[in-house]
Amino acid sequence: MADATDHITTNLGNGADTAPQIALISQYVKDLSFENPNAPAVYQWQDQPQIDVQFNIGAERVADDVLEIALKIEVKAVAPQGTAFAVELLYAALFGMRNVPEDQVQPFMLAEAPRLIFPFARRVLADAIRDGGFPPLLLDPIDFGSLYLQQAEQMEVTAGEPAGHA
């Protein structure tokens, strides 16, 4: 039993903290744009608009141990009469990372971090649309992990193709 205790103490490296750590430092609206180009006529339209939603994830290292993850969401609602509304939201968060293996950084940035901040971005988007005079748009949850894995598989397939293949 004494050997196990000595082994644990030795692994701590005299108090050095080598365990992987990730912490959410802050989250914020970086940019928000709401356009209602056909007001007030749009409120008389009877047709339901077609809603197109686009997502993009950006990641940037802002310091040695700090990453900014930005989730861009663009929503456009178009009816036969024209554009009902268009919204662009850039919602970001700062994450502190220490002792995270390099092969785990990208999966965190493109899968886990967006999963953590998406509910907050979703609320901001719904509020902006509601404040524009429309029913709030509640986006369905997104499985960022599956999307990341699909993209990673596509990158592997593409990497195996000869240069110049279209």
Summary of the structure (lengths in Angstrom):
residues: 166
radius of gyration: 22.3
end to end distance: 63.4
largest distance: 79.9
contacts: 423
relative contact order: 0.17
helix: 36%
strand: 36%
